[in-house]
Amino acid sequence: MIRLVTINNPRIAQAFIDYMASRQITIQMLPEGSGQFALWLKEVEHQVEVEAELAMFLKSPSDRKYQAASWQVADSRTQQFNYDNPSIMAMVKAKAGPLTLAIMAICCAIYALQFLGFGQPILQALHFPASPSQEWQIWRWVSHAFLHFSVAHIAFNLLWCWQFGGDIEKKLGSGKLLQIFLVSAALSGAAQYWVGGANFGGLSGVIYALMGYLWIVGWRLPEKGVSVPRPLVIFMLVWLVLGFIQPVMAIANSAHLAGLLSGCVLGAIESKKTA
């Protein structure tokens, strides 16, 4: 299934569902909480046609053809809204591309091995280069991003990887996501190592880079179709500041800050190239 759009008015959304039904294309509407409803396309082969029609619908949802379609299918509709839930994997795949899923899978596999008692050898093999002899072990500049040390740590990072990374990969391609991942993993790792040594790990620096990239590109190049909601930006920035001022939790604050800055710089470079 393909996730098309989120709408906060289910009655308007139903008009689009009815219109596509009149063209023998099935759209499902599923609640997402906070008054939001997502439209899902069942048949992938209709994606191009449906997305083109959806763009016109969003510009003029009160057009007579949509209202006429609602009357046309009203008699045959057994219920106004269909809340059949797609599988979890279908929902995950609908938003995340192959690279996003690969990053998430590698993180899960490595965490499972750590949980099974291989934590120390894995840490020794993947941590950021901590000596001159390790500087040319190139994988270490990014492999530290796959290390996680608690369920909360990995769950938090995978959620935002799916959210931010999925948006970038789906809209801008796997190559762009790979570029941001490699650059931000290396720079955030170097910053954290410079401040506190090599005893760290996690995708957090990359997550902040993805958020920073989406923030800048969404602001300066809205036609790219990627963005991050302002409340989410505020939440992430507040969390970043709290990491520096709270005395209890061990947080890789320098990695977060360096990741955010690298993502913002990459977004600024992208917008300058396109301008």
Backbone as CSV, one residue per row, in Angstrom:
resi,resn,N_x,N_y,N_z,CA_x,CA_y,CA_z,C_x,C_y,C_z
1,MET,0.837,-1.198,0.000,0.000,0.000,0.000,0.875,1.251,0.000
2,ILE,0.387,2.311,-0.626,1.113,3.566,-0.743,0.390,4.632,0.081
3,ARG,1.121,5.271,0.994,0.546,6.365,1.788,0.587,7.640,0.944
4,LEU,-0.581,8.232,0.705,-0.679,9.350,-0.226,-0.561,10.705,0.450
5,VAL,-1.370,10.937,1.479,-1.428,12.266,2.092,-2.143,12.157,3.428
6,THR,-1.954,13.166,4.278,-2.683,13.251,5.544,-3.620,14.450,5.485
7,ILE,-4.893,14.243,5.850,-5.923,15.279,5.792,-6.635,15.335,7.140
8,ASN,-6.996,16.555,7.571,-7.661,16.687,8.864,-9.181,16.791,8.759
9,ASN,-9.720,16.672,7.534,-11.167,16.724,7.339,-11.621,15.455,6.627
10,PRO,-12.160,14.490,7.366,-12.512,13.205,6.742,-13.637,13.308,5.717
11,ARG,-14.517,14.290,5.858,-15.604,14.426,4.886,-15.076,14.869,3.523
12,ILE,-14.115,15.800,3.541,-13.491,16.206,2.284,-12.714,15.041,1.680
13,ALA,-11.998,14.320,2.538,-11.227,13.175,2.052,-12.130,12.129,1.414
14,GLN,-13.337,11.953,1.985,-14.254,10.952,1.455,-14.682,11.285,0.025
15,ALA,-14.743,12.585,-0.287,-15.107,12.975,-1.652,-14.054,12.484,-2.646
16,PHE,-12.779,12.571,-2.270,-11.726,12.081,-3.155,-11.780,10.557,-3.262
17,ILE,-12.042,9.886,-2.144,-12.163,8.421,-2.143,-13.290,7.994,-3.084
18,ASP,-14.423,8.704,-3.002,-15.570,8.363,-3.851,-15.254,8.613,-5.320
19,TYR,-14.554,9.698,-5.587,-14.230,10.011,-6.972,-13.329,8.932,-7.575
20,MET,-12.316,8.509,-6.817,-11.435,7.474,-7.329,-12.162,6.133,-7.424
21,ALA,-13.115,5.885,-6.531,-13.904,4.658,-6.609,-14.721,4.626,-7.899
22,SER,-15.193,5.810,-8.322,-15.952,5.863,-9.580,-15.070,5.529,-10.777
23,ARG,-13.747,5.567,-10.561,-12.788,5.193,-11.609,-12.166,3.826,-11.328
24,GLN,-12.846,3.058,-10.443,-12.426,1.693,-10.086,-11.029,1.652,-9.453
25,ILE,-10.722,2.662,-8.657,-9.459,2.696,-7.908,-9.798,2.820,-6.427
26,THR,-9.253,1.931,-5.620,-9.604,1.875,-4.202,-8.629,2.675,-3.349
27,ILE,-9.177,3.600,-2.570,-8.408,4.380,-1.597,-8.985,4.096,-0.217
28,GLN,-8.128,3.871,0.758,-8.570,3.675,2.136,-8.195,4.885,2.979
29,MET,-9.056,5.212,3.937,-8.775,6.289,4.889,-8.598,5.690,6.278
30,LEU,-7.476,5.987,6.910,-7.152,5.430,8.214,-6.836,6.548,9.195
31,PRO,-7.375,6.473,10.416,-7.093,7.520,11.413,-5.654,7.434,11.892
32,GLU,-5.046,8.593,12.130,-3.664,8.642,12.627,-3.556,9.360,13.968
33,GLY,-4.673,9.738,14.562,-4.649,10.448,15.830,-4.560,11.946,15.639
34,SER,-4.909,12.681,16.689,-4.868,14.149,16.685,-5.714,14.737,15.558
35,GLY,-6.781,14.033,15.203,-7.678,14.541,14.173,-7.170,14.406,12.759
36,GLN,-6.116,13.624,12.549,-5.532,13.453,11.225,-5.944,12.102,10.634
37,PHE,-6.130,12.094,9.300,-6.506,10.881,8.593,-5.595,10.714,7.381
38,ALA,-5.058,9.507,7.216,-4.166,9.225,6.088,-4.936,8.493,4.994
39,LEU,-4.641,8.856,3.744,-5.210,8.158,2.597,-4.172,7.189,2.054
40,TRP,-4.587,5.934,1.851,-3.696,4.874,1.389,-4.233,4.310,0.074
41,LEU,-3.333,4.130,-0.878,-3.675,3.533,-2.175,-3.369,2.043,-2.137
42,LYS,-4.354,1.226,-2.489,-4.155,-0.226,-2.462,-3.348,-0.737,-3.647
43,GLU,-3.687,-0.261,-4.853,-3.049,-0.787,-6.063,-1.887,0.114,-6.473
44,VAL,-0.669,-0.385,-6.327,0.523,0.407,-6.612,0.570,0.856,-8.071
45,GLU,0.008,0.065,-8.977,0.093,0.394,-10.400,-0.662,1.677,-10.758
46,HIS,-1.533,2.149,-9.863,-2.291,3.382,-10.119,-1.651,4.605,-9.471
47,GLN,-0.450,4.471,-8.914,0.128,5.543,-8.106,0.263,6.861,-8.872
48,VAL,0.806,6.823,-10.072,1.031,8.054,-10.846,-0.299,8.750,-11.139
49,GLU,-1.285,7.983,-11.585,-2.599,8.551,-11.904,-3.245,9.177,-10.672
50,VAL,-3.180,8.459,-9.540,-3.838,8.932,-8.318,-3.137,10.178,-7.774
51,GLU,-1.813,10.185,-7.783,-1.098,11.351,-7.254,-1.366,12.592,-8.088
52,ALA,-1.485,12.431,-9.404,-1.801,13.568,-10.264,-3.205,14.098,-9.967
53,GLU,-4.159,13.179,-9.793,-5.525,13.594,-9.481,-5.610,14.199,-8.087
54,LEU,-4.830,13.665,-7.158,-4.836,14.185,-5.797,-4.346,15.634,-5.761
55,ALA,-3.329,15.942,-6.552,-2.814,17.310,-6.592,-3.909,18.273,-7.058
56,MET,-4.692,17.871,-8.059,-5.790,18.724,-8.529,-6.899,18.818,-7.487
57,PHE,-7.168,17.700,-6.804,-8.213,17.690,-5.781,-7.873,18.643,-4.636
58,LEU,-6.617,18.626,-4.180,-6.218,19.469,-3.058,-6.300,20.956,-3.400
59,LYS,-6.173,21.280,-4.691,-6.315,22.671,-5.110,-7.784,23.110,-5.125
60,SER,-8.683,22.158,-5.432,-10.101,22.511,-5.540,-10.980,21.359,-5.078
61,PRO,-10.994,21.087,-3.744,-11.752,19.925,-3.245,-13.268,20.057,-3.403
62,SER,-13.756,21.292,-3.616,-15.208,21.476,-3.750,-15.689,21.410,-5.192
63,ASP,-14.797,21.031,-6.093,-15.178,20.919,-7.501,-16.391,19.984,-7.652
64,ARG,-17.270,20.331,-8.567,-18.536,19.599,-8.729,-18.324,18.140,-9.077
65,LYS,-17.225,17.821,-9.764,-17.045,16.421,-10.179,-16.840,15.509,-8.981
66,TYR,-16.238,16.040,-7.893,-16.043,15.218,-6.697,-17.359,15.031,-5.953
67,GLN,-18.160,16.095,-5.897,-19.464,15.978,-5.258,-20.360,15.016,-6.031
68,ALA,-20.297,15.092,-7.351,-21.108,14.185,-8.169,-20.708,12.735,-7.951
69,ALA,-19.407,12.509,-7.792,-18.938,11.139,-7.566,-19.460,10.599,-6.242
70,SER,-19.537,11.454,-5.219,-20.052,11.009,-3.921,-21.504,10.557,-4.040
71,TRP,-22.312,11.312,-4.800,-23.691,10.887,-5.013,-23.745,9.592,-5.809
72,GLN,-22.840,9.440,-6.754,-22.842,8.268,-7.631,-22.569,6.981,-6.873
73,VAL,-21.648,7.045,-5.900,-21.278,5.812,-5.189,-21.991,5.669,-3.852
74,ALA,-22.825,6.647,-3.481,-23.445,6.626,-2.161,-24.304,5.382,-1.939
75,ASP,-25.037,4.981,-2.960,-25.940,3.852,-2.789,-25.216,2.533,-2.590
76,SER,-24.021,2.417,-3.170,-23.307,1.145,-3.089,-22.324,1.086,-1.933
77,ARG,-22.146,2.209,-1.261,-21.162,2.233,-0.174,-21.788,1.646,1.076
78,THR,-21.181,0.649,1.647,-21.732,-0.014,2.828,-21.407,0.721,4.119
79,GLN,-20.339,1.500,4.124,-20.017,2.291,5.297,-19.224,3.507,4.821
80,GLN,-19.350,4.593,5.574,-18.771,5.839,5.092,-17.261,5.818,5.122
81,PHE,-16.695,5.272,6.169,-15.246,5.273,6.295,-14.741,3.861,6.501
82,ASN,-13.657,3.542,5.867,-13.059,2.212,5.961,-11.801,2.300,6.802
83,TYR,-11.784,1.635,7.936,-10.661,1.714,8.847,-9.887,0.408,8.923
84,ASP,-9.954,-0.404,7.843,-9.165,-1.630,7.828,-7.689,-1.268,7.936
85,ASN,-7.014,-1.884,8.886,-5.621,-1.537,9.124,-4.685,-2.349,8.233
86,PRO,-3.780,-1.671,7.507,-2.762,-2.420,6.775,-1.774,-3.022,7.754
87,SER,-0.966,-3.967,7.304,0.020,-4.565,8.190,1.066,-3.543,8.586
88,ILE,1.726,-3.787,9.711,2.767,-2.880,10.179,3.874,-2.768,9.146
89,MET,4.277,-3.882,8.570,5.359,-3.858,7.582,4.957,-3.059,6.349
90,ALA,3.686,-3.137,5.951,3.227,-2.360,4.795,3.326,-0.874,5.084
91,MET,2.978,-0.474,6.303,3.060,0.930,6.683,4.519,1.391,6.749
92,VAL,5.406,0.544,7.269,6.829,0.893,7.348,7.412,1.058,5.954
93,LYS,7.125,0.094,5.064,7.676,0.131,3.709,7.096,1.273,2.881
94,ALA,5.863,1.672,3.193,5.236,2.734,2.418,5.965,4.050,2.576
95,LYS,6.609,4.265,3.705,7.291,5.534,3.947,8.795,5.433,3.735
96,ALA,9.385,4.292,4.017,10.842,4.159,3.994,11.315,3.447,2.727
97,GLY,12.397,3.970,2.137,13.004,3.338,0.982,13.992,2.254,1.392
98,PRO,14.653,1.608,0.427,15.537,0.478,0.739,16.731,0.860,1.614
99,LEU,17.313,2.040,1.439,18.458,2.435,2.261,18.030,2.714,3.686
100,THR,16.910,3.392,3.858,16.385,3.629,5.209,16.136,2.313,5.920
101,LEU,15.504,1.377,5.231,15.213,0.070,5.830,16.505,-0.685,6.132
102,ALA,17.509,-0.558,5.261,18.787,-1.245,5.478,19.484,-0.694,6.729
103,ILE,19.494,0.624,6.892,20.100,1.237,8.075,19.398,0.751,9.333
104,MET,18.081,0.735,9.309,17.310,0.284,10.468,17.590,-1.189,10.764
105,ALA,17.660,-2.008,9.714,17.896,-3.441,9.904,19.287,-3.703,10.480
106,ILE,20.292,-2.968,10.002,21.653,-3.148,10.519,21.707,-2.772,11.994
107,CYS,21.063,-1.662,12.349,21.025,-1.255,13.759,20.386,-2.344,14.627
108,CYS,19.283,-2.902,14.151,18.582,-3.946,14.915,19.445,-5.200,15.046
109,ALA,20.103,-5.594,13.951,20.937,-6.801,13.986,22.102,-6.625,14.955
110,ILE,22.747,-5.474,14.916,23.887,-5.234,15.805,23.422,-5.169,17.257
111,TYR,22.282,-4.535,17.498,21.776,-4.471,18.877,21.428,-5.870,19.387
112,ALA,20.865,-6.709,18.520,20.540,-8.078,18.926,21.806,-8.843,19.309
113,LEU,22.885,-8.672,18.549,24.149,-9.334,18.876,24.717,-8.813,20.193
114,GLN,24.588,-7.514,20.426,25.033,-6.961,21.710,24.231,-7.565,22.860
115,PHE,22.930,-7.682,22.654,22.050,-8.235,23.683,22.392,-9.694,23.968
116,LEU,22.863,-10.415,22.962,23.189,-11.834,23.117,24.580,-12.070,23.710
117,GLY,25.265,-10.998,24.079,26.533,-11.150,24.784,27.771,-10.807,23.986
118,PHE,27.595,-10.264,22.788,28.748,-9.924,21.957,29.051,-8.418,21.977
119,GLY,28.581,-7.745,23.024,28.697,-6.304,23.093,30.124,-5.795,23.013
120,GLN,31.034,-6.402,23.782,32.397,-5.895,23.828,33.146,-6.069,22.501
121,PRO,33.126,-7.262,21.899,33.813,-7.380,20.601,33.204,-6.508,19.510
122,ILE,31.881,-6.337,19.533,31.241,-5.470,18.542,31.669,-4.027,18.748
123,LEU,31.689,-3.585,20.008,32.133,-2.220,20.298,33.571,-2.010,19.838
124,GLN,34.423,-2.981,20.099,35.828,-2.866,19.707,35.988,-2.819,18.185
125,ALA,35.104,-3.503,17.469,35.218,-3.558,16.013,34.626,-2.341,15.312
126,LEU,33.644,-1.675,15.955,32.881,-0.646,15.256,33.041,0.768,15.806
127,HIS,33.677,0.950,16.974,33.743,2.291,17.550,34.567,3.247,16.683
128,PHE,34.377,4.527,16.909,35.104,5.562,16.168,36.611,5.357,16.363
129,PRO,37.435,5.631,15.332,38.887,5.416,15.475,39.462,6.158,16.677
130,ALA,40.107,5.377,17.545,40.597,5.936,18.810,42.107,5.983,18.888
131,SER,42.786,5.587,17.842,44.253,5.608,17.844,44.728,5.823,16.413
132,PRO,45.966,6.281,16.234,46.489,6.494,14.871,46.399,5.255,13.994
133,SER,46.536,4.083,14.588,46.484,2.857,13.791,45.082,2.568,13.256
134,GLN,44.053,3.170,13.869,42.673,2.930,13.445,42.133,4.003,12.499
135,GLU,42.869,5.079,12.310,42.357,6.186,11.511,42.076,5.773,10.070
136,TRP,42.821,4.818,9.551,42.625,4.379,8.179,41.708,3.168,8.069
137,GLN,41.116,2.772,9.178,40.053,1.772,9.137,38.755,2.542,8.843
138,ILE,38.542,2.793,7.576,37.563,3.777,7.128,36.156,3.507,7.663
139,TRP,35.806,2.245,7.821,34.450,1.925,8.265,34.134,2.525,9.628
140,ARG,35.151,2.722,10.466,34.920,3.223,11.820,34.339,4.644,11.832
141,TRP,34.565,5.394,10.756,34.055,6.760,10.715,32.530,6.799,10.620
142,VAL,31.919,5.677,10.217,30.456,5.633,10.142,29.849,4.486,10.959
143,SER,30.605,3.438,11.213,30.036,2.255,11.867,29.586,2.528,13.296
144,HIS,30.160,3.529,13.942,29.737,3.873,15.312,28.257,4.259,15.355
145,ALA,27.718,4.733,14.207,26.308,5.145,14.167,25.363,3.960,14.341
146,PHE,25.826,2.751,14.097,24.965,1.576,14.211,24.925,1.004,15.632
147,LEU,25.749,1.539,16.536,25.804,1.041,17.910,24.732,1.709,18.765
148,HIS,24.017,0.909,19.554,23.042,1.454,20.503,23.141,0.681,21.809
149,PHE,22.781,1.355,22.900,23.075,0.781,24.218,21.861,0.580,25.110
150,SER,20.664,0.807,24.586,19.445,0.523,25.348,18.276,0.446,24.374
151,VAL,17.180,-0.128,24.841,15.980,-0.228,24.005,15.452,1.158,23.667
152,ALA,15.418,2.044,24.679,14.932,3.403,24.439,15.815,4.124,23.419
153,HIS,17.124,3.918,23.518,18.086,4.566,22.625,17.823,4.161,21.178
154,ILE,17.725,2.865,20.913,17.547,2.409,19.535,16.135,2.712,19.033
155,ALA,15.124,2.585,19.900,13.745,2.855,19.468,13.586,4.317,19.054
156,PHE,14.128,5.228,19.846,14.053,6.652,19.537,14.725,6.952,18.198
157,ASN,15.914,6.409,18.008,16.656,6.698,16.779,16.024,6.069,15.541
158,LEU,15.515,4.843,15.674,14.890,4.196,14.516,13.612,4.916,14.101
159,LEU,12.861,5.414,15.069,11.646,6.166,14.745,11.965,7.380,13.886
160,TRP,12.971,8.152,14.310,13.305,9.367,13.565,14.039,9.033,12.261
161,CYS,14.769,7.947,12.224,15.392,7.512,10.971,14.315,7.191,9.941
162,TRP,13.296,6.484,10.377,12.171,6.148,9.501,11.442,7.402,9.054
163,GLN,11.228,8.328,9.979,10.487,9.554,9.671,11.275,10.475,8.745
164,PHE,12.469,10.873,9.173,13.261,11.838,8.406,13.953,11.191,7.197
165,GLY,14.606,10.057,7.450,15.304,9.381,6.360,14.351,8.913,5.288
166,GLY,13.191,8.400,5.708,12.203,7.946,4.742,11.721,9.078,3.848
167,ASP,11.475,10.250,4.442,11.033,11.399,3.646,12.071,11.780,2.597
168,ILE,13.324,11.849,3.030,14.393,12.248,2.101,14.565,11.216,0.993
169,GLU,14.586,9.940,1.366,14.811,8.906,0.351,13.652,8.820,-0.633
170,LYS,12.427,8.901,-0.145,11.266,8.792,-1.021,11.170,9.964,-1.989
171,LYS,11.517,11.166,-1.502,11.350,12.363,-2.333,12.606,12.717,-3.133
172,LEU,13.800,12.482,-2.558,15.034,12.953,-3.184,15.981,11.830,-3.597
173,GLY,15.664,10.603,-3.224,16.457,9.471,-3.672,17.415,8.917,-2.633
174,SER,17.818,7.663,-2.851,18.729,6.983,-1.926,20.107,7.634,-1.905
175,GLY,20.538,8.178,-3.049,21.852,8.810,-3.113,21.967,9.992,-2.175
176,LYS,20.931,10.810,-2.106,20.946,11.967,-1.207,20.971,11.516,0.248
177,LEU,20.192,10.507,0.577,20.207,10.004,1.947,21.575,9.445,2.299
178,LEU,22.190,8.706,1.384,23.515,8.137,1.633,24.542,9.249,1.863
179,GLN,24.468,10.297,1.060,25.396,11.418,1.222,25.284,12.029,2.616
180,ILE,24.060,12.307,3.053,23.860,12.916,4.369,24.317,11.969,5.462
181,PHE,24.012,10.682,5.300,24.408,9.697,6.311,25.925,9.654,6.474
182,LEU,26.648,9.529,5.385,28.105,9.398,5.458,28.757,10.656,6.018
183,VAL,28.353,11.815,5.516,28.960,13.072,5.967,28.661,13.321,7.439
184,SER,27.407,13.170,7.827,27.034,13.492,9.204,27.567,12.463,10.197
185,ALA,27.626,11.193,9.816,28.187,10.188,10.720,29.657,10.482,10.997
186,ALA,30.398,10.825,9.945,31.824,11.119,10.113,32.043,12.380,10.938
187,LEU,31.323,13.453,10.627,31.544,14.728,11.327,31.037,14.689,12.766
188,SER,29.865,14.096,12.979,29.342,14.018,14.354,30.212,13.107,15.206
189,GLY,30.720,12.019,14.601,31.628,11.136,15.336,32.921,11.829,15.699
190,ALA,33.482,12.601,14.768,34.725,13.321,15.043,34.533,14.340,16.155
191,ALA,33.399,15.047,16.135,33.124,16.047,17.169,33.001,15.396,18.543
192,GLN,32.274,14.288,18.621,32.096,13.625,19.916,33.407,13.023,20.412
193,TYR,34.185,12.476,19.500,35.483,11.913,19.898,36.408,13.000,20.439
194,TRP,36.407,14.147,19.805,37.256,15.258,20.227,36.902,15.721,21.643
195,VAL,35.628,15.637,21.991,35.178,16.100,23.310,35.299,15.018,24.368
196,GLY,34.928,13.779,24.039,34.823,12.772,25.086,35.420,11.416,24.796
197,GLY,36.196,11.261,23.726,36.767,9.961,23.425,35.845,9.102,22.579
198,ALA,36.222,7.840,22.432,35.529,6.954,21.478,34.418,6.127,22.103
199,ASN,34.104,6.346,23.355,33.103,5.525,24.032,31.698,6.095,23.791
200,PHE,31.212,5.985,22.575,29.883,6.488,22.223,29.376,5.714,21.014
201,GLY,28.122,5.903,20.698,27.537,5.273,19.516,26.104,5.733,19.337
202,GLY,25.548,5.436,18.186,24.150,5.752,17.933,23.944,6.617,16.713
203,LEU,22.708,6.581,16.219,22.321,7.333,15.028,21.954,8.787,15.312
204,SER,22.045,9.221,16.556,21.501,10.525,16.914,22.106,11.664,16.103
205,GLY,23.424,11.635,15.896,24.048,12.685,15.103,23.500,12.713,13.687
206,VAL,23.297,11.536,13.107,22.720,11.444,11.764,21.279,11.946,11.771
207,ILE,20.522,11.595,12.814,19.127,12.028,12.914,19.041,13.549,12.909
208,TYR,19.901,14.194,13.697,19.890,15.654,13.732,20.300,16.232,12.380
209,ALA,21.188,15.557,11.672,21.575,16.022,10.340,20.397,15.920,9.370
210,LEU,19.671,14.816,9.420,18.506,14.649,8.544,17.470,15.729,8.834
211,MET,17.241,15.980,10.128,16.284,17.017,10.505,16.749,18.388,10.023
212,GLY,18.043,18.693,10.217,18.577,19.975,9.782,18.473,20.161,8.282
213,TYR,18.753,19.105,7.531,18.650,19.166,6.067,17.209,19.442,5.646
214,LEU,16.268,18.687,6.212,14.855,18.890,5.878,14.396,20.297,6.251
215,TRP,14.863,20.780,7.361,14.499,22.112,7.861,14.914,23.184,6.855
216,ILE,16.172,23.153,6.438,16.689,24.178,5.537,16.106,24.045,4.130
217,VAL,16.089,22.825,3.592,15.572,22.634,2.237,14.070,22.921,2.179
218,GLY,13.332,22.490,3.216,11.896,22.777,3.246,11.608,24.261,3.301
219,TRP,12.478,25.013,3.959,12.308,26.456,4.084,12.705,27.181,2.794
220,ARG,13.839,26.782,2.199,14.372,27.526,1.063,13.962,26.952,-0.290
221,LEU,13.598,25.666,-0.317,13.194,25.037,-1.579,11.901,24.242,-1.376
222,PRO,10.799,24.910,-1.086,9.540,24.186,-0.811,9.079,23.322,-1.983
223,GLU,9.533,23.676,-3.200,9.116,22.889,-4.367,9.692,21.477,-4.354
224,LYS,10.691,21.220,-3.517,11.263,19.870,-3.401,10.276,18.898,-2.749
225,GLY,9.309,19.448,-2.036,8.294,18.596,-1.422,8.711,17.940,-0.124
226,VAL,9.815,18.419,0.497,10.241,17.882,1.784,10.215,19.003,2.812
227,SER,9.905,18.657,4.046,9.856,19.650,5.114,9.800,18.930,6.447
228,VAL,9.886,19.696,7.506,9.713,19.154,8.852,8.838,20.143,9.616
229,PRO,7.783,19.682,10.294,6.885,20.602,10.996,7.628,21.427,12.044
230,ARG,7.255,22.697,12.163,7.924,23.581,13.120,7.890,23.043,14.552
231,PRO,6.749,22.503,15.048,6.755,21.973,16.418,7.801,20.871,16.617
232,LEU,8.034,20.087,15.573,9.030,19.023,15.679,10.446,19.597,15.717
233,VAL,10.683,20.647,14.933,11.981,21.316,14.991,12.223,21.867,16.390
234,ILE,11.207,22.515,16.952,11.339,23.085,18.299,11.622,21.987,19.313
235,PHE,10.894,20.875,19.209,11.113,19.757,20.138,12.548,19.246,20.054
236,MET,13.039,19.043,18.842,14.400,18.526,18.670,15.450,19.514,19.180
237,LEU,15.219,20.809,18.970,16.176,21.811,19.450,16.151,21.917,20.967
238,VAL,14.956,21.831,21.554,14.858,21.853,23.023,15.569,20.638,23.607
239,TRP,15.368,19.481,22.992,16.046,18.263,23.455,17.560,18.411,23.357
240,LEU,18.016,19.065,22.297,19.446,19.310,22.133,19.984,20.182,23.259
241,VAL,19.272,21.258,23.570,19.706,22.162,24.646,19.673,21.451,25.999
242,LEU,18.613,20.687,26.250,18.509,19.956,27.525,19.673,18.979,27.689
243,GLY,20.121,18.405,26.588,21.246,17.486,26.670,22.498,18.147,27.209
244,PHE,22.680,19.430,26.899,23.862,20.138,27.372,23.759,20.582,28.818
245,ILE,22.512,20.827,29.297,22.387,21.416,30.631,22.008,20.407,31.717
246,GLN,21.470,19.244,31.332,21.090,18.272,32.370,22.331,17.505,32.844
247,PRO,22.396,17.184,34.137,23.606,16.561,34.682,23.547,15.050,34.815
248,VAL,22.434,14.417,34.434,22.208,13.013,34.786,22.547,12.057,33.646
249,MET,21.862,12.193,32.504,22.004,11.229,31.412,23.275,11.478,30.604
250,ALA,23.892,10.380,30.171,25.066,10.471,29.308,24.586,10.596,27.865
251,ILE,24.679,11.785,27.314,24.181,12.059,25.967,25.326,12.598,25.122
252,ALA,25.408,12.121,23.884,26.472,12.561,22.975,26.097,13.919,22.384
253,ASN,26.172,14.953,23.234,25.700,16.279,22.825,26.493,16.858,21.659
254,SER,27.792,16.652,21.666,28.616,17.197,20.580,28.262,16.546,19.252
255,ALA,27.954,15.256,19.281,27.532,14.565,18.063,26.220,15.139,17.556
256,HIS,25.288,15.416,18.474,24.002,15.993,18.083,24.204,17.352,17.412
257,LEU,24.995,18.209,18.058,25.212,19.552,17.533,25.938,19.510,16.186
258,ALA,26.985,18.697,16.095,27.727,18.598,14.831,26.846,18.017,13.731
259,GLY,26.002,17.040,14.084,25.087,16.476,13.092,24.107,17.521,12.591
260,LEU,23.526,18.284,13.510,22.583,19.331,13.118,23.245,20.345,12.188
261,LEU,24.428,20.801,12.548,25.134,21.794,11.737,25.496,21.236,10.356
262,SER,25.929,19.976,10.316,26.287,19.385,9.013,25.067,19.251,8.121
263,GLY,23.931,18.862,8.697,22.708,18.764,7.901,22.248,20.116,7.388
264,CYS,22.338,21.132,8.241,21.945,22.484,7.824,22.856,22.986,6.707
265,VAL,24.154,22.735,6.828,25.100,23.176,5.800,24.823,22.454,4.481
266,LEU,24.583,21.145,4.543,24.264,20.404,3.315,22.977,20.926,2.677
267,GLY,21.994,21.261,3.510,20.752,21.825,2.989,20.969,23.191,2.352
268,ALA,21.823,24.010,2.980,22.129,25.327,2.424,22.865,25.210,1.095
269,ILE,23.814,24.268,1.024,24.533,24.044,-0.240,23.568,23.591,-1.332
270,GLU,22.662,22.688,-0.982,21.680,22.196,-1.943,20.812,23.345,-2.466
271,SER,20.346,24.189,-1.561,19.452,25.288,-1.977,20.216,26.318,-2.792
272,LYS,21.509,26.514,-2.507,22.300,27.470,-3.278,22.563,26.932,-4.683
273,LYS,22.799,25.609,-4.793,23.030,25.012,-6.116,21.795,25.102,-6.988
274,THR,20.630,24.920,-6.381,19.385,24.890,-7.135,18.903,26.288,-7.507
275,ALA,19.276,27.281,-6.679,18.810,28.659,-6.907,19.324,29.214,-8.227
